[in-house]
Amino acid sequence: MMSIENIAFIALFVTAVTLFTLKIREIIANIRMGQAIDRSGNASERWKTMLLVAFGQKKMFSRPLPAVLHLAVYVGFVIINIELLEIIIDGATGSHRALSFLGGFYNLLIASFEVLAFLVIVACVIFLARRNIVKVARFHYREMTSFPKSDANLILIAEVLMMSAFLIMNASDLILQGRGVEHFTVAGAFPISQFLVPMMDGMSEGALVLLERACWWFHIIGIFALLNYLPYSKHFHIVLAFPNTYFSNLSAKGRLTNPESVTREVKLMFDPTADPYAAPADTNGAVQRFGAKDVPDLTWKQLLDAYTCTECGRCSSSCPANQTGKLLSPRKIMMDTRDRMEEIRTNIKKHGQDHNDGKSLLGDYITAEEIWACTSCNACVQECPVNIDPLGIIIDLRRYLVMEESKAPTELAGMFTNIENNGAPWQFSPADRINWANETN
């Protein structure tokens, strides 16, 4: 017969998984707002990219110290949560150390979990110091307002507390095993928590049982709370880094694609039967837009990029425009795109699918000054540890300004005029192009 504790655990588990699933469905719906783009080809190269970049953390190691610390947290987070399987079994059935039948392998697992938990604590403390004491510059750019700053600190502190609870739980468990207390199966190896035993050995049996149970519940409630916090946090990249790197742009950096809307328009220009006054439509029959003004004009991959952004700031710290004091911050481009998606979803919930709030990504979130500061150098794309492409969004926003609103910097407007009139960006007639050669004679 199940106890009240088992029923409480099952209710908590079902609630946490249900809430997480509902939020994931909402995020998938947001990403599907984007335009279609085919990223299905070259599967072998895509798997290789995902394994190297997402799983292998390849691009992190351009900065060795944070890479090693991040690797410790990443491996610890992934492997320690294998323990979640045992927690679920124990919580649902009332057993204790349900996987202890694995014998020596189980001891090895618990020992490795403890070492990793300790390394996670050390890494998180160092990360907290870098953010709040050393104050690494890229963590304090203007887009890093109250929530982005507190978000990072909250997760790091939560990791320290959860791993500490895990070690305290094991230490009290080890003492109870040694005292032969009923229900506490003798199993596991405890290379880290054994050092906590002298501080707790004087506690009574009842106090130790209470401490062990309190740490167990704190740990599992922390996991479920973190599960449902992740979709609202930059730490959602823990999940999305894998699909995002799989669907990476495999073309050479700097290669720009011709938008389908532009290609279709050019083809119409050469069609003598086309109506020059008809509003151009895309393949779905909707009136087409050149470039992007708002989130639905971007591709689904660009929206996936926005949700995957780790807010690490490597892109902005490597951006030459940002480093010379201009407004552009590639990280802000991704954060703004994500925030605008969430705003649109909130409006849909309140007012229905066709609601128009009169806002747009371009203008209300991202200014023309920001996107024209971009040099298109691809430094942000190169630096991103999860293959996000802020430049793609910037280019599409520029395309809208130029092709839909005819708004371009004066220097570019002059170049466009020269290309239209002279077939080249220079203010010389095509007939005069060979004149330079005559001067050499």
C-alpha positions as CSV (number, residue, x, y, z in Angstrom):
1,M,0.0,0.0,0.0
2,M,1.4,3.4,-1.0
3,S,2.2,5.9,1.7
4,I,1.3,9.6,1.8
5,E,4.9,10.3,0.8
6,N,4.7,8.1,-2.3
7,I,1.4,9.7,-3.3
8,A,2.8,13.2,-2.8
9,F,5.8,12.3,-4.9
10,I,3.7,10.9,-7.8
11,A,1.5,14.0,-7.7
12,L,4.5,16.3,-7.8
13,F,6.1,14.3,-10.6
14,V,3.0,14.3,-12.8
15,T,2.4,18.0,-12.2
16,A,6.0,18.9,-13.1
17,V,6.1,16.9,-16.3
18,T,2.7,18.2,-17.3
19,L,3.6,21.8,-16.9
20,F,6.9,21.3,-18.7
21,T,5.1,19.6,-21.6
22,L,2.6,22.4,-21.9
23,K,5.4,25.0,-22.0
24,I,7.4,23.0,-24.6
25,R,4.3,22.8,-26.8
26,E,4.0,26.6,-26.6
27,I,7.6,27.1,-27.5
28,I,7.3,24.8,-30.5
29,A,4.2,26.8,-31.6
30,N,6.3,30.0,-31.3
31,I,9.1,28.5,-33.4
32,R,6.6,27.4,-36.0
33,M,5.6,31.0,-36.5
34,G,8.7,31.3,-38.7
35,Q,9.0,30.8,-42.4
36,A,9.9,27.5,-43.9
37,I,13.5,26.7,-44.6
38,D,15.0,23.3,-45.6
39,R,17.8,22.1,-43.3
40,S,17.3,18.4,-43.8
41,G,20.1,17.6,-46.2
42,N,23.6,16.2,-45.5
43,A,22.5,14.3,-42.4
44,S,26.0,12.8,-41.8
45,E,27.6,16.2,-41.6
46,R,24.8,17.5,-39.4
47,W,25.3,14.6,-36.9
48,K,29.0,15.3,-36.9
49,T,28.4,19.0,-36.2
50,M,26.0,18.2,-33.3
51,L,28.3,15.7,-31.7
52,L,31.3,18.0,-31.9
53,V,29.7,21.3,-31.1
54,A,26.8,20.5,-28.7
55,F,28.0,17.2,-27.1
56,G,31.7,17.7,-27.4
57,Q,31.7,21.5,-26.5
58,K,34.3,22.0,-29.3
59,K,33.8,25.8,-29.7
60,M,33.9,26.4,-26.0
61,F,37.6,25.6,-25.9
62,S,38.6,28.8,-27.7
63,R,38.6,30.1,-24.1
64,P,40.1,27.3,-22.0
65,L,39.3,28.3,-18.4
66,P,35.5,28.8,-18.8
67,A,35.5,25.8,-21.1
68,V,36.9,23.4,-18.4
69,L,34.5,24.8,-15.8
70,H,31.5,24.6,-18.1
71,L,32.5,21.0,-19.0
72,A,32.5,20.1,-15.4
73,V,29.0,21.6,-14.9
74,Y,27.7,20.1,-18.1
75,V,29.0,16.5,-17.5
76,G,27.9,16.7,-13.9
77,F,24.4,17.9,-14.8
78,V,23.9,15.2,-17.4
79,I,25.4,12.2,-15.6
80,I,24.2,13.1,-12.0
81,N,20.7,13.2,-13.4
82,I,21.0,9.5,-14.3
83,E,20.4,9.3,-10.5
84,L,16.9,10.8,-11.3
85,L,15.9,7.3,-12.5
86,E,16.5,5.8,-9.1
87,I,14.9,8.8,-7.3
88,I,11.7,8.3,-9.4
89,I,11.6,4.6,-8.6
90,D,12.3,5.2,-4.9
91,G,9.8,8.0,-4.7
92,A,7.0,6.1,-6.5
93,T,7.5,2.8,-4.7
94,G,8.9,3.7,-1.3
95,S,12.0,1.7,-1.9
96,H,15.5,2.9,-1.0
97,R,18.4,2.7,-3.4
98,A,16.4,0.7,-5.8
99,L,19.3,0.2,-8.2
100,S,21.7,-1.2,-5.6
101,F,21.3,-4.7,-7.1
102,L,23.8,-3.5,-9.7
103,G,26.4,-4.2,-7.0
104,G,29.9,-2.9,-7.8
105,F,28.7,-1.0,-10.8
106,Y,26.3,0.8,-8.6
107,N,29.1,1.7,-6.2
108,L,31.1,3.1,-9.1
109,L,28.1,5.2,-10.2
110,I,27.5,6.7,-6.8
111,A,31.2,7.5,-6.4
112,S,31.3,9.2,-9.8
113,F,28.2,11.1,-9.0
114,E,29.8,12.4,-5.8
115,V,33.0,13.5,-7.6
116,L,31.0,15.3,-10.3
117,A,28.7,16.9,-7.7
118,F,31.8,18.3,-6.0
119,L,33.3,19.6,-9.3
120,V,29.9,21.2,-10.1
121,I,30.0,23.1,-6.8
122,V,33.5,24.3,-7.4
123,A,32.8,25.4,-11.0
124,C,29.6,27.2,-10.0
125,V,31.3,29.1,-7.2
126,I,34.0,30.2,-9.6
127,F,31.3,31.2,-12.2
128,L,29.6,33.2,-9.5
129,A,32.8,35.0,-8.6
130,R,33.5,35.8,-12.3
131,R,30.1,37.4,-12.6
132,N,29.8,39.2,-9.3
133,I,33.3,39.8,-8.0
134,V,35.7,39.9,-11.0
135,K,32.8,41.3,-13.1
136,V,33.8,40.0,-16.5
137,A,32.8,42.8,-18.9
138,R,30.6,40.8,-21.3
139,F,28.3,39.8,-18.5
140,H,27.4,43.5,-17.8
141,Y,26.6,45.0,-21.3
142,R,23.6,47.2,-21.5
143,E,21.2,44.4,-22.5
144,M,22.1,42.5,-19.4
145,T,19.3,44.0,-17.3
146,S,17.9,42.7,-14.0
147,F,16.4,39.4,-15.1
148,P,19.3,38.2,-17.4
149,K,21.7,38.9,-14.5
150,S,19.6,37.3,-11.8
151,D,18.8,34.4,-14.1
152,A,22.4,33.3,-14.3
153,N,23.0,33.8,-10.6
154,L,19.8,31.9,-9.7
155,I,20.8,28.8,-11.7
156,L,24.3,28.8,-10.3
157,I,23.2,29.1,-6.7
158,A,20.5,26.5,-7.3
159,E,23.1,24.1,-8.6
160,V,25.4,24.7,-5.6
161,L,22.4,24.1,-3.2
162,M,21.2,21.0,-5.0
163,M,24.6,19.4,-5.2
164,S,25.3,20.2,-1.6
165,A,22.0,18.6,-0.6
166,F,23.0,15.5,-2.6
167,L,26.2,15.2,-0.7
168,I,24.6,15.8,2.7
169,M,21.9,13.3,1.9
170,N,24.6,10.7,1.1
171,A,26.6,11.5,4.2
172,S,23.6,11.0,6.5
173,D,22.7,7.8,4.5
174,L,26.2,6.5,5.0
175,I,25.9,7.0,8.8
176,L,22.5,5.3,8.9
177,Q,23.8,2.4,6.9
178,G,26.7,2.0,9.4
179,R,24.3,2.0,12.3
180,G,22.2,-0.8,10.6
181,V,19.0,1.3,10.6
182,E,16.1,-0.5,8.9
183,H,15.3,0.6,5.3
184,F,18.8,2.1,4.7
185,T,20.3,-0.5,2.3
186,V,24.1,-0.9,2.6
187,A,25.1,0.2,-0.9
188,G,27.2,2.9,-2.7
189,A,30.6,4.4,-2.4
190,F,31.0,7.9,-0.9
191,P,34.4,9.4,-1.7
192,I,33.3,13.0,-1.0
193,S,30.4,12.8,1.4
194,Q,32.5,10.6,3.8
195,F,34.3,13.8,4.8
196,L,31.1,15.3,6.1
197,V,30.4,12.3,8.4
198,P,32.5,13.6,11.3
199,M,30.3,16.7,11.4
200,M,27.1,14.7,11.6
201,D,28.1,11.5,13.4
202,G,26.9,12.8,16.8
203,M,23.3,13.3,15.6
204,S,20.6,11.0,16.7
205,E,19.1,8.4,14.5
206,G,15.8,10.3,14.2
207,A,17.6,13.6,13.3
208,L,19.7,11.8,10.6
209,V,16.6,10.2,9.1
210,L,14.9,13.6,9.0
211,L,18.0,15.2,7.5
212,E,18.3,12.5,4.8
213,R,14.6,12.8,3.9
214,A,14.8,16.6,3.9
215,C,17.8,16.6,1.5
216,W,16.1,14.0,-0.7
217,W,13.0,16.1,-1.0
218,F,15.0,19.3,-1.5
219,H,17.0,17.7,-4.3
220,I,14.0,16.3,-6.2
221,I,11.8,19.4,-5.7
222,G,14.8,21.4,-7.0
223,I,15.1,19.2,-10.1
224,F,11.4,19.5,-10.9
225,A,11.5,23.3,-10.2
226,L,14.5,23.7,-12.5
227,L,12.8,21.6,-15.2
228,N,9.9,24.1,-15.3
229,Y,12.2,27.1,-15.0
230,L,14.4,26.2,-17.9
231,P,12.0,27.2,-20.7
232,Y,12.0,30.7,-19.3
233,S,15.7,30.9,-18.8
234,K,18.8,31.2,-21.0
235,H,19.7,27.7,-19.6
236,F,17.2,26.2,-21.9
237,H,20.2,25.7,-24.2
238,I,20.8,22.6,-22.2
239,V,18.0,21.1,-24.3
240,L,18.0,23.1,-27.5
241,A,21.7,23.1,-28.2
242,F,21.4,19.7,-29.8
243,P,18.7,20.3,-32.4
244,N,20.1,23.8,-33.0
245,T,23.6,22.6,-33.9
246,Y,22.1,19.7,-35.9
247,F,20.2,22.2,-38.1
248,S,23.2,24.5,-38.4
249,N,23.9,26.4,-41.6
250,L,26.6,24.2,-43.3
251,S,27.3,26.8,-46.0
252,A,30.6,28.8,-45.9
253,K,30.4,31.8,-43.6
254,G,29.7,35.0,-45.4
255,R,27.7,33.3,-48.2
256,L,24.4,35.1,-48.5
257,T,21.4,33.4,-49.9
258,N,18.9,34.9,-52.3
259,P,15.5,35.2,-50.7
260,E,12.8,33.2,-52.5
261,S,10.6,36.3,-52.6
262,V,13.3,38.3,-54.5
263,T,14.0,35.4,-56.9
264,R,10.3,35.1,-57.6
265,E,10.1,38.9,-58.2
266,V,13.0,38.8,-60.7
267,K,11.4,36.0,-62.6
268,L,8.2,37.9,-62.8
269,M,10.1,40.8,-64.3
270,F,11.0,38.6,-67.2
271,D,7.5,37.2,-67.6
272,P,5.7,39.2,-70.4
273,T,2.3,37.8,-69.2
274,A,2.7,38.9,-65.6
275,D,0.6,41.8,-64.2
276,P,3.1,44.4,-63.0
277,Y,0.5,46.0,-60.6
278,A,-0.5,42.7,-58.9
279,A,0.6,42.3,-55.3
280,P,3.2,39.6,-55.3
281,A,2.3,36.5,-53.2
282,D,4.3,33.7,-51.8
283,T,3.7,30.0,-52.4
284,N,1.0,29.9,-49.7
285,G,-0.9,32.8,-51.3
286,A,0.0,35.4,-48.7
287,V,1.3,38.7,-49.8
288,Q,5.1,38.4,-49.7
289,R,7.4,40.6,-47.8
290,F,11.0,41.3,-48.8
291,G,13.2,40.8,-45.7
292,A,11.9,40.7,-42.2
293,K,10.0,43.3,-40.1
294,D,8.7,41.1,-37.3
295,V,9.2,37.6,-35.9
296,P,6.8,35.8,-38.3
297,D,8.9,37.0,-41.2
298,L,12.0,35.2,-39.9
299,T,12.7,31.5,-40.5
300,W,11.9,28.8,-37.9
301,K,15.6,28.2,-37.6
302,Q,16.2,31.8,-36.7
303,L,13.5,31.6,-34.0
304,L,15.1,28.3,-32.7
305,D,18.4,30.3,-32.5
306,A,16.7,32.9,-30.3
307,Y,15.5,30.3,-27.8
308,T,18.9,28.5,-27.8
309,C,20.9,31.7,-27.0
310,T,23.0,31.1,-23.9
311,E,23.5,34.8,-23.3
312,C,27.2,34.1,-22.8
313,G,28.1,37.3,-24.6
314,R,31.0,35.8,-26.7
315,C,29.4,37.1,-29.8
316,S,29.1,40.7,-28.5
317,S,32.6,40.7,-27.0
318,S,34.0,39.7,-30.4
319,C,31.9,42.1,-32.4
320,P,34.0,44.9,-33.8
321,A,31.1,47.3,-33.9
322,N,30.2,46.6,-30.3
323,Q,33.8,47.0,-29.2
324,T,34.1,50.4,-30.9
325,G,31.1,51.7,-28.9
326,K,28.3,51.3,-31.4
327,L,24.9,50.2,-30.3
328,L,25.0,46.8,-31.9
329,S,25.2,43.8,-29.7
330,P,24.5,40.4,-31.4
331,R,23.4,38.9,-28.1
332,K,20.7,41.6,-27.8
333,I,19.5,40.8,-31.3
334,M,18.8,37.2,-30.1
335,M,17.3,38.3,-26.8
336,D,15.0,40.8,-28.5
337,T,13.8,38.2,-31.0
338,R,13.0,35.8,-28.1
339,D,11.2,38.5,-26.1
340,R,9.1,39.5,-29.1
341,M,8.1,35.9,-29.7
342,E,6.9,35.6,-26.1
343,E,5.1,38.9,-26.4
344,I,3.2,37.7,-29.5
345,R,2.3,34.4,-27.8
346,T,0.9,36.4,-24.8
347,N,-1.2,38.5,-27.2
348,I,-2.5,35.4,-28.9
349,K,-3.5,33.9,-25.5
350,K,-5.3,37.1,-24.5
351,H,-6.8,38.4,-27.8
352,G,-6.7,35.5,-30.4
353,Q,-4.6,34.4,-33.3
354,D,-5.2,37.5,-35.5
355,H,-4.5,40.2,-32.9
356,N,-2.2,43.0,-34.0
357,D,-0.6,44.9,-31.2
358,G,0.9,47.5,-33.6
359,K,4.5,46.6,-32.6
360,S,7.2,44.8,-34.5
361,L,10.7,43.4,-33.9
362,L,12.2,46.1,-36.1
363,G,11.6,49.5,-34.6
364,D,10.1,48.5,-31.2
365,Y,12.9,46.1,-30.2
366,I,15.8,46.5,-32.6
367,T,16.6,49.9,-34.1
368,A,17.9,50.7,-37.6
369,E,21.1,52.2,-36.0
370,E,21.9,48.8,-34.5
371,I,21.6,46.7,-37.6
372,W,23.4,49.2,-39.8
373,A,26.4,49.2,-37.4
374,C,27.0,45.5,-38.4
375,T,30.1,45.0,-40.6
376,S,28.9,41.5,-41.7
377,C,32.2,40.0,-40.5
378,N,30.7,36.9,-39.0
379,A,32.7,37.1,-35.8
380,C,29.5,36.6,-33.8
381,V,28.7,33.4,-35.8
382,Q,32.2,32.1,-35.4
383,E,32.3,32.7,-31.7
384,C,28.9,31.3,-30.7
385,P,29.3,28.0,-28.9
386,V,26.0,26.6,-30.2
387,N,26.2,27.8,-33.8
388,I,23.6,30.7,-33.5
389,D,23.5,33.1,-36.5
390,P,22.7,36.6,-35.4
391,L,23.9,37.9,-38.7
392,G,21.1,36.2,-40.6
393,I,18.5,38.1,-38.6
394,I,20.4,41.4,-39.1
395,I,20.6,40.9,-42.9
396,D,16.9,40.1,-43.1
397,L,16.0,43.2,-41.1
398,R,18.2,45.3,-43.4
399,R,16.6,43.8,-46.5
400,Y,13.2,44.9,-45.2
401,L,14.4,48.5,-44.6
402,V,16.0,48.7,-48.1
403,M,13.5,46.8,-50.2
404,E,10.2,47.6,-48.5
405,E,10.8,51.0,-47.0
406,S,13.6,52.4,-49.2
407,K,15.5,53.4,-46.0
408,A,19.2,53.0,-46.3
409,P,22.2,55.1,-45.1
410,T,23.1,57.9,-47.4
411,E,26.3,56.2,-48.4
412,L,24.5,53.1,-49.5
413,A,21.8,55.1,-51.4
414,G,24.5,56.7,-53.5
415,M,26.0,53.3,-54.2
416,F,22.6,51.9,-55.2
417,T,22.1,54.8,-57.6
418,N,25.5,54.2,-59.2
419,I,24.8,50.5,-59.6
420,E,21.5,51.3,-61.2
421,N,22.8,53.9,-63.6
422,N,26.4,52.7,-64.2
423,G,26.4,49.0,-63.5
424,A,29.0,49.5,-60.8
425,P,29.3,51.2,-57.4
426,W,31.5,54.0,-58.8
427,Q,30.2,57.3,-60.2
428,F,31.7,56.8,-63.7
429,S,30.0,56.0,-66.9
430,P,30.7,52.4,-68.3
431,A,32.2,54.1,-71.3
432,D,34.9,55.6,-69.2
433,R,36.0,52.5,-67.4
434,I,39.0,51.9,-69.6
435,N,40.3,55.5,-69.2
436,W,42.7,54.5,-66.4
437,A,44.6,52.3,-68.9
438,N,45.1,55.1,-71.3
439,E,46.8,57.1,-68.6
440,T,49.5,54.4,-68.2
441,N,50.6,54.8,-71.8
